[in-house]
């Protein structure tokens, strides 16, 4: 596919991989091929694409924290190829930095979480910018929908528990494969179920998709 510059977007500052160059010209991870504000940047085997993009976002936020701004972050992690991250053991060997192996997928997911943490730090983003008192949110909401089908999966989870929109409720720590749906839990589990259901109820159902119970 021929890359197309996103002229439909009113963006003043842009850092993107595969903008005016095709994927065959260079990848998005080690030795990243990217363009910044319309300029093709020099490649460096020691640079890591996700860090380049996140650091640019952080600098932009710092420069604009005293006025309204918009950031669109289409993260490249954790798409293939599955290259080592700077936290991977293989990163120490430059010859292995552009060698794909599915064993690096979990490392990429971990690094993705690390980079998101650099931006949000797990706390309300607006509150951080406005120097307000903040509390750490103990749950995360996920809506998964493949681009080739209208069907979707939606759930909210804490570190230990996960509640799907169709009512399935699991203890992730004890039941990592989600084989035992908690029908009637302890008092604390039932209180948590109600809390997580209230979170799910905050998000309206959208689109024409069908809530599916398959494909965990």
N, C-alpha and C positions, 0 to 999 in steps of 0.2 A: 504494500500500500504506500502510495506517495504521501509523505508528510505534508500537512497543510497548516499554515500559520493561523492561529485562532483569531481571525479578524472580527468574528462575531462577538468576541468578548471585549468589553471595555476594561482592559487591564493596562495599567501604566508600567508596572514592573513585572517581568516574566523571567523565570528560570525553568527551562524544560529540556528534557531529553527527547530525541526523535522529533525535532521541530521542523527543520529544513533538511535534515539528513535522514536517510533510511536506517533501519535497524542493523542492516548488514555493515554499516559504516562504523558502528561502535555501540557498546552496551551501556547500561544505566548504573552499573555497580562499580567495581574496581576499574580504574582507568576510564572513568565516565566521559562520555561524549555529550556535551550539553551546551546550550546557548543561554546567555544572560543579557537581558534587555536588548535583544537583537544582534548580539555579538557572539560568534562562535569562539568558545574558550579553549585554551590550550589543554591538552590531555596530560594526565599525571597518574602513573601507576599507584602512587601513594594516596590519591584522592578517592573518596568513596561517595558515589552519587547521592544516596540518602542523606549523608551528612552535609553535602553541599547544599541540597535543597532546604533542609531544616535550618541550617545556619543562616541562610538567606532570609527565611521567614522570621527567625528570631531578630535579626538585624532590622528587618522592615518594621516589626512590631515595636521595637525600641525607638525607632525613628518617628513613629506615628502614634505613640501611646497617648498623646494629648489631644487627639482628634479622632473622629470616626474613620474606620478603615474596613476593608474587606480583604480576606485572604482565602484563596482557593488552593487547596493542597491535595492534588491527586497523587498519593504516594506510590512509589514504584515497588516497595516491598509489599508482599513477598512473592512477586511474580517470577517465573522462570526467566533466565537460567538461574539455577540454585548455586550461586557463588558464595564463597566464604565472606563473612563480615569482618570488620576490624577486631571483633572479639573472638573470632574463630582461631583455633590453633594453626590452621593452614595459612592464615593471613601472614604469618611470619615468613613464609616462603613466597616470594613474588611470582614465582613460576606457577603457583597454584591458585593465585587470586582470580584468575579468569577460567578456572576449570569447574564445570558444573557437576554437582553430586546432590542427589535428593536428601542426603543426610544433613545438608546445611539448611533445609527448610525450617526446622524448629529454631535454629540459630537466627535465621532471618526474621522469624516472627518475634523472637525475644528482642532483637535489635529494633524492630519496628516499634514495639512497646516502649523501648528505651527512648527513641526519638520523639514519640508522641509525648512522653513524659517531660522532655526538654521544653516542649511548647506549652503544655497545659499543667504539668506537675500534679495531675489528678485532682485539681481544684477548679472551681468555677473561673472560667477565663475572664469574664467581665469583672468579677470581684478583684482579681489580681491587678487588673489595669487601673481600677479605681481605688485601690488601697483599702478596700473594705474588709471587715472581719469575715473569714471564710471557714467553711466546714468541709471536710473531705467526704465526698459521696461514696457510699459503700456498695453501690450496684452499677451495673452497666447494661445498656439496652442494645439489642442486636436485631436488625432486620436483614435477612439474607434472601436475595432474589437473583437467580441466574438471568442474564440478559436475554437468553433464548427461550424463556418460558415465563408466563405470568404468575406461576405458582411461587409461593414464598414461605419462609420459616421465620418466626419471630419469637424471641425470648428475652427475659431479663435474668441476670445472674449476680450473685455475690461471689466471694472467693470460694465458698463451699457449696452453694446451692444454685440450682437453675430451674426456672419455671417457664415453660412454653406457653404460648397463647392458647393452645388447645387443652391446657390443664395438666400436662405431664410435669411432674415435679421430682427432681433428683438431687441426691447428695453426691456432688461431683467427687468429693474426696474419697468416699467409701465405694462409690459406684461409677468409676471413670468411664465405663462403656455404656452407661445409662440403660441398664437392663432391668432395674427394679424401681418402677414408678411408685413414689410414696403416696399411698391412698389415704392413710390416716397416720400422721406423724405425731411426734411429741408436742407438748404445748408450745414450746419455743419454735418448732418447725411450722406449726399451724399459724402462729403469729407472723412468721416470716413469709409464709405463703400469701397471707392477706396483704402484707406490705408490698410484696413483689407484684401481686395482682393489681394493686392500686397504681403501681408504676406503669404496668402494661395498659391500664385503662386510660392513662394520660395521652396515649398516642393513638390517634384515630386510624382505622383501617383505610387503606388507600389503594387505588387501582382496582383492576378487575380480576386479580389473581385469586387463587384458591389456597387457603392455609393448608399446608401439607404436613403430615406426620412422618413422612419418609425422608431419607437422605440426611441423617444426622451428621 
